[in-house]
Amino acid sequence: MYPVSRAQTAAYDRVATMFSPDGRLYQVEYASKIVEQGTLGLGLVYDKGILLGADKKVTSPLILPDSIEKVFIIDDKIGAISSGLVGDARRLVQVARQECQENYYYYEELLDVETLVKRVSGVMQIFTQYGGMRPFGVSLIIGGIDSDGTKKLFETEPSGALAEYSAIAIGKGKKEAMKVLEKDYTSNIKFEEGVNLLINAIKKSLTEAEKLEFNRLDFAYIEEGKNITKINKGELKSIIAKAKQQ
């Protein structure tokens, strides 16, 4: 096979549906680059449920931090975190919410997490396969608890690929955050330990010029017998302070 020149590469990256001679879809790869520039999102499975956490980007002191949404409530037992283009994330969240609502309307039962993730990933994959479309520039962490009590945590990618994890990070600083998760995560980790683990992962992902600010954090958890619940800043500070005393 002949090497691909820059001029040839430029031709193959103009549409999402054309493979390059070396078997690459450049538009999908570019969408993944956007995700890498997005703010950090994390999730893990703890002993009683699913914990989601995110670092929000507040670019101006005039912005109200609560108006920036990183943790999305999809259903009573399912939540999601995005990294990448927020507009794309909201569109996919809308798709996910509609899928859950239609399933409950027709069958009077909540949609399983894995089934929902596969449907959302299917929508993402379609946008890599037809002309006149561009891939979604966003990755999602989707977690929840099925009706039988099974805890599920998935990541979706712009290509439409998905995978299930015990703990996962997406966005800017993912490599540093994953090192923390891979080192310190354990099965049956407790809720407070999980919160502190995600906080430590966020700290490690920050640059030297950045500091951890509680108004930038967005956390939520899902437990069996409870609906998805967001953790306010006071509770986060209390959990971290308690951990330092132990």
C-alpha positions in Angstrom: 0.0 0.0 0.0 1.3 3.4 -0.9 1.9 6.0 1.8 -0.9 8.6 2.2 0.2 12.2 1.5 -1.1 15.3 3.3 -3.0 16.3 0.2 -4.7 12.9 0.1 -5.5 13.1 3.8 -7.1 16.5 3.3 -9.4 15.0 0.7 -10.5 12.1 2.9 -11.3 14.3 5.9 -14.0 16.3 4.1 -16.8 13.9 4.7 -17.6 11.5 7.6 -18.5 8.6 5.3 -15.2 8.1 3.4 -12.5 5.8 4.6 -8.9 6.8 3.9 -6.6 4.2 2.3 -5.1 3.4 5.7 -8.6 2.6 7.1 -9.4 5.8 9.0 -12.5 8.0 9.3 -11.0 11.4 9.9 -14.2 13.2 10.8 -14.9 10.6 13.6 -11.3 11.1 14.9 -11.8 14.9 14.9 -15.0 14.5 16.9 -13.0 12.5 19.4 -10.5 15.4 19.6 -13.3 17.7 20.6 -14.2 15.3 23.5 -10.6 15.4 24.7 -10.9 19.2 25.0 -14.1 19.0 27.0 -14.3 19.3 30.8 -13.7 16.2 32.8 -16.5 13.8 33.6 -16.3 10.7 35.8 -18.4 7.8 37.0 -18.0 4.8 39.2 -19.9 1.9 40.6 -20.0 1.8 44.4 -21.4 -0.8 46.8 -25.0 0.6 46.8 -25.2 2.4 43.5 -23.7 4.7 40.8 -21.8 7.9 41.4 -21.4 10.6 38.8 -19.1 13.6 39.0 -17.9 16.4 36.7 -15.8 19.5 36.7 -17.7 22.4 35.0 -15.9 25.1 33.0 -16.8 28.5 34.3 -15.2 31.0 31.9 -16.4 34.2 33.5 -17.3 35.4 37.1 -20.6 36.7 35.6 -21.7 33.2 34.7 -24.0 31.4 37.2 -22.3 28.0 37.7 -25.6 26.3 38.3 -26.7 27.2 34.8 -24.0 25.0 33.3 -25.3 21.5 33.1 -22.9 18.5 33.2 -24.9 15.9 35.0 -28.2 15.1 33.2 -31.2 13.3 34.7 -32.5 10.9 32.1 -34.9 8.9 34.1 -35.6 8.2 37.8 -32.8 5.6 37.8 -30.5 6.8 35.0 -28.1 9.7 34.8 -25.5 10.9 32.3 -22.4 13.1 32.1 -21.1 14.6 28.9 -17.8 15.9 27.6 -17.5 17.7 24.3 -20.1 19.9 22.5 -22.9 20.7 25.0 -25.4 21.2 22.3 -24.7 17.7 20.9 -25.0 16.3 24.4 -28.4 17.9 25.0 -29.7 16.4 21.7 -28.6 12.9 22.7 -30.0 13.3 26.2 -33.3 14.3 24.6 -33.2 11.1 22.6 -32.4 9.1 25.7 -35.3 10.7 27.7 -37.7 10.1 24.9 -36.7 6.4 24.7 -37.3 6.0 28.4 -40.6 7.8 28.3 -41.9 5.8 25.3 -40.8 2.5 26.9 -42.7 3.4 30.1 -45.8 4.5 28.1 -46.0 1.3 26.1 -44.8 -1.3 28.7 -45.2 0.5 32.0 -41.7 -0.4 33.1 -38.4 1.4 33.2 -35.9 0.9 30.4 -32.8 -1.1 31.2 -29.6 0.9 31.2 -27.8 -1.3 28.6 -30.7 -1.2 26.2 -30.9 2.6 26.5 -27.1 3.0 25.9 -27.3 0.8 22.8 -30.1 2.9 21.4 -28.2 6.1 22.0 -25.0 4.7 20.5 -27.0 3.6 17.5 -28.1 7.2 16.9 -24.4 8.3 17.2 -23.3 5.6 14.8 -25.9 6.6 12.2 -24.3 10.1 12.0 -21.0 8.5 10.9 -22.6 6.6 8.0 -24.6 9.1 5.8 -23.5 12.0 3.7 -24.6 15.5 4.8 -24.2 14.6 8.5 -21.4 15.0 11.0 -20.5 12.8 13.9 -21.7 13.9 17.4 -18.8 15.8 19.0 -19.5 14.3 22.5 -18.9 11.3 24.7 -21.4 10.3 27.4 -21.0 8.4 30.6 -24.4 6.8 31.3 -25.1 5.0 34.5 -28.1 3.7 36.4 -29.7 0.8 38.2 -31.9 -1.7 36.4 -35.3 -2.9 37.7 -33.6 -6.1 39.1 -31.1 -4.0 41.1 -28.1 -4.5 38.7 -25.7 -1.5 38.6 -24.6 -0.4 35.2 -22.0 2.2 34.0 -21.2 2.8 30.3 -19.2 5.1 28.1 -20.3 6.0 24.5 -18.0 7.5 21.9 -18.6 9.6 18.8 -18.1 6.5 16.6 -21.0 4.8 18.3 -18.8 2.5 20.2 -19.7 1.6 23.8 -18.2 -0.2 26.7 -19.1 -1.0 30.3 -16.9 0.0 33.2 -16.6 -0.1 36.9 -15.0 3.4 36.8 -14.4 5.7 33.9 -13.3 9.2 33.0 -13.9 11.3 29.8 -12.7 14.7 28.6 -9.6 16.8 29.3 -7.3 15.2 31.8 -8.7 11.7 31.2 -5.3 10.0 31.3 -4.4 11.5 34.7 -7.8 10.8 36.1 -7.8 7.2 34.9 -4.5 6.6 36.6 -6.0 7.6 39.9 -9.1 5.4 39.3 -7.1 2.4 38.2 -4.8 2.7 41.2 -7.3 3.3 44.0 -10.7 2.0 42.8 -11.9 -1.2 44.5 -15.0 -3.3 44.1 -17.6 -2.6 46.8 -16.1 0.9 47.5 -18.3 2.9 49.9 -20.2 6.1 48.9 -17.9 8.5 50.8 -14.8 6.8 49.5 -16.1 7.0 46.0 -16.8 10.8 46.3 -13.3 11.4 47.6 -11.8 9.2 44.8 -13.5 11.2 42.1 -12.4 14.5 43.8 -8.8 13.2 43.8 -9.1 12.2 40.2 -10.3 15.7 39.3 -7.5 17.3 41.3 -4.9 15.2 39.4 -6.4 16.3 36.0 -6.0 20.0 36.8 -3.1 22.0 35.5 -0.6 23.7 37.9 -2.4 27.0 37.3 -5.8 25.6 38.2 -7.3 25.1 41.6 -10.2 22.9 42.7 -13.3 25.0 43.1 -16.5 23.6 44.5 -18.7 25.9 42.4 -17.3 24.0 39.4 -18.3 20.6 40.6 -21.4 18.7 39.7 -22.1 15.4 41.5 -25.0 13.0 41.6 -25.7 9.4 42.7 -28.3 6.7 42.1 -29.1 4.0 44.7 -31.6 1.2 44.7 -34.9 2.4 46.2 -34.0 6.1 45.5 -34.3 8.3 42.5 -31.2 10.0 41.1 -30.1 12.7 43.5 -27.7 15.6 43.0 -25.2 16.3 45.8 -25.0 20.0 46.8 -21.8 21.8 47.5 -22.3 21.7 51.3 -22.7 18.0 51.3 -19.5 17.6 49.1 -17.5 19.7 51.5 -18.8 17.8 54.5 -17.9 14.4 52.9 -14.3 15.6 52.1 -13.9 17.1 55.6 -15.1 13.9 57.2 -12.6 11.9 55.1 -9.7 14.1 56.2 -10.5 13.5 59.9 -10.4 9.7 59.5 
